[in-house]
Amino acid sequence: MAKVTLPDGKILEIDDGNSVQQLAMQIGPGLAKAALAAKIDGEPVDLNTAINSDCTIQILTAKDAEGLEIIQHSCAHVMAQAISSIWTDTKLVYGPTIEDGFYYDIDLDEPIRPEDFKRIEEKMKEIIKADTPITRTELTREQAMEKVAGNKYKIDNIERAEGDIISFYAQGDQFEDLCRGPHIPSTGKVGAFKIMSVAGAYWHGDPTQKMLQRVYGTAWPSKKELNEHLHRLEEAKKRDHRILGKQLDLFSFNDAGPGFAFMHAKGMTIWNAITDFWREIHKKYDYEEIKTPIILNEQLWHKSGHWDNYKENMYFTDVDDVAYAIKPMNCPGGCLVYKATQHSYRDFPMRVAELGLVHRHEASGVMHGLFRVRQFTQDDAHIFCVPEQIEKEIIGVIELTLEIYKAFGFEDVHIELSTKPEKHIGADEIWETATNALINALEHKNIDYQVNPGDGAFYGPKIDFHIKDCLKRSWQLGTIQLDFSMPKRFELLYTDKDNTEKTPVMIHRAVLGSFERFIGILIEHYAARFPLWLAPQQVRILPISEKTNDYANQVYEKLKPNLRCSVDSSDEKIGAKIAKAHSEKLPYMLVVGPKEAESDSVNVRIRGQKENKTVSLQEFIDMAKTKIQDKSLDLTF
């Protein structure tokens, strides 16, 4: 008998050799019906995998992220089978999952066009309706090579695969492909799906190789969830920050500086509102602000380790026949600020923040509006402390980070811990100490987190913060990186209690990451309908006619000290003025006519609402000031 520990801690006994599917049935018929795959001791497996020893098992269903990914991957195989049956000379390359979907690269001389999608989908429906079992076959590497002899794509896949056992998955006797798995038990469990697009893709991204066709699709457990996903995609198109940024005159790009954003006056209003809030919060958490140069001597970047690990992303220049580099990161400058004065253990912790302008060379093909630029401002901070202060300082950074996110309405935060990468600096013992410090801080705060083995920065492990926007898209923003190496490289010292000189611990930290990228995220999250405290223009006063222009100007003078406002004194009718203000996504419109002038009041219209309300001018001012002070996301009152 094998003892199986379930996620809730419950232990079941099952006969050796029984499958995961049989275990699911033992737990309950409902789970057995919903089961798609499982994880044994953390490793994903098929449902027909035999249990031969004591282990921990999690049954995966469509409610689990891993379960949905398995549905997506199995649907990719169903699509590959459909394409192969329609175009019999199709050569399959590979078909991985991606965020919210999958793709399959194929070698086919006849182009697949959007008008072919329906034909492929109909064939996929037939395959799904047949509910054909999906089975796994395991071969030695030599047997697998013999099986795919003559197929250069599959030979390449096997050569790149890890381990001595190579697996294939078959859908009945109609389709088989090389695949690591796992997969759902039969094609009937795929759910709802849609082919999204087709594009060209070079094999391994190498332009010297043949252009393949990459067919994209998505799959979800139900038609409802598929429709919700498609709706989110349509909403994302409407919220594209590049389009809204141009429409609302927030920013632009110019061929004179590819990848460098030009922030317009309205965009800078948002920028400055974020900056003011950022400074307010950092003052609350006892940070001091510094500023370091953009261009620094090349030797500095050799010393920091960036030259060996990051030079392909850096810009260089000469000044007086001396080589310089434009900084891609702020941390070396922070080290030089520290080194400018002597320090004692009494100075710690030192929390030093910088809104630093950095430059990183990005390939032209990956730049994307404000999301991927070559110049951006990073809200960096560096904390210098002694080892016993690490956990407390990391806890403080976590609290500061979550407080900032909450102000923007981001409360669904996912945290990941990334450990030592293959390419790194520093001894293994130092990495272990640093990683344990991050783990202890997360566990002290009772925060759930995901571990990403080998995904840390080259100088230390890190914690990354991922937020979800209103369309449930995930964005990586903040990071905490613990660094024992750079302080030693820069020979940073402090005098300890025993009068000896020691090296401080350095914590790298950013909350918003790139200001440019964060503003792009906000534009799409809010659909440019910014909360009052962020809106470029918060109020527009709309006189009904020329007769009330004087009162409108009086209202403007009273609002101006506290609110970003304007008066629309054009000859347009009031309906047109209101429509224009709505199109510009202004939070409040104050309609004023003879009645309002007599009673020193305003008729308030709120963005996106048909209802209006008349209040005294002072009441409106007090209400607006309170909402701005509280960083309220709600315009109603």
Stockholm file with secondary structure:
# STOCKHOLM 1.0

chainA/1-637         MAKVTLPDGKILEIDDGNSVQQLAMQIGPGLAKAALAAKIDGEPVDLNTAINSDCTIQILTAKDAEGLEIIQHSCAHVMAQAISSIWTDTKLVYGPTIEDGFYYDIDLDEPIRPEDFKRIEEKMKEIIKADTPITRTELTREQAMEKVAGNKYKIDNIERAEGDIISFYAQGDQFEDLCRGPHIPSTGKVGAFKIMSVAGAYWHGDPTQKMLQRVYGTAWPSKKELNEHLHRLEEAKKRDHRILGKQLDLFSFNDAGPGFAFMHAKGMTIWNAITDFWREIHKKYDYEEIKTPIILNEQLWHKSGHWDNYKENMYFTDVDDVAYAIKPMNCPGGCLVYKATQHSYRDFPMRVAELGLVHRHEASGVMHGLFRVRQFTQDDAHIFCVPEQIEKEIIGVIELTLEIYKAFGFEDVHIELSTKPEKHIGADEIWETATNALINALEHKNIDYQVNPGDGAFYGPKIDFHIKDCLKRSWQLGTIQLDFSMPKRFELLYTDKDNTEKTPVMIHRAVLGSFERFIGILIEHYAARFPLWLAPQQVRILPISEKTNDYANQVYEKLKPNLRCSVDSSDEKIGAKIAKAHSEKLPYMLVVGPKEAESDSVNVRIRGQKENKTVSLQEFIDMAKTKIQDKSLDLTF
#=GR chainA/1-637 SS CEEEECTTSCEEEECTTCBHHHHHHHHCHHHHHHCCEEEETTEEECTTCBCCSCEEEEEECTTSHHHHHHHHHHHHHHHHHHHHHHSTTCEEEECCEETTEEEEEEECSSCCCGGGHHHHHHHHHHHHHHTCBEEEEEEEHHHHHHHTTTCHHHHHHHHHCCSSEEEEEEETTTEEEECCCCCCSBGGGCCEEEEEEEEEEEGGGCTTSCEEEEEEEEEESSHHHHHHHHHHHHHHHHTCHHHHHHHTTCEECCTTSTTCCEECHHHHHHHHHHHHHHHHHHHHTTCEECCCCSEEEHHHHHHHTHHHHHGGGCEEEEETTEEEEECSCSHHHHHHHHHTSCCBGGGCSEEEEEEEEEECCCCGGGCBTTTBCSEEEEEEEEEEECGGGHHHHHHHHHHHHHHHHHHTTCCCEEEEEECCCSSCCSCHHHHHHHHHHHHHHHHHTTCCEEEETTCSBTTBCEEEEEEECTTCCEEEEEEEEEESSHHHHTTCCEECTTSCEECCEEEEEEEEEEHHHHHHHHHHHHTTCCCTTTCSSCEEEEESSGGGHHHHHHHHHHHTTTSCEEECCSSSCHHHHHHHHHHTTCSEEEEECHHHHHHTEEEEEETTCSCEEEEEHHHHHHHHHHHHHTTCSCCCC
#=GC SS_cons         CEEEECTTSCEEEECTTCBHHHHHHHHCHHHHHHCCEEEETTEEECTTCBCCSCEEEEEECTTSHHHHHHHHHHHHHHHHHHHHHHSTTCEEEECCEETTEEEEEEECSSCCCGGGHHHHHHHHHHHHHHTCBEEEEEEEHHHHHHHTTTCHHHHHHHHHCCSSEEEEEEETTTEEEECCCCCCSBGGGCCEEEEEEEEEEEGGGCTTSCEEEEEEEEEESSHHHHHHHHHHHHHHHHTCHHHHHHHTTCEECCTTSTTCCEECHHHHHHHHHHHHHHHHHHHHTTCEECCCCSEEEHHHHHHHTHHHHHGGGCEEEEETTEEEEECSCSHHHHHHHHHTSCCBGGGCSEEEEEEEEEECCCCGGGCBTTTBCSEEEEEEEEEEECGGGHHHHHHHHHHHHHHHHHHTTCCCEEEEEECCCSSCCSCHHHHHHHHHHHHHHHHHTTCCEEEETTCSBTTBCEEEEEEECTTCCEEEEEEEEEESSHHHHTTCCEECTTSCEECCEEEEEEEEEEHHHHHHHHHHHHTTCCCTTTCSSCEEEEESSGGGHHHHHHHHHHHTTTSCEEECCSSSCHHHHHHHHHHTTCSEEEEECHHHHHHTEEEEEETTCSCEEEEEHHHHHHHHHHHHHTTCSCCCC
//
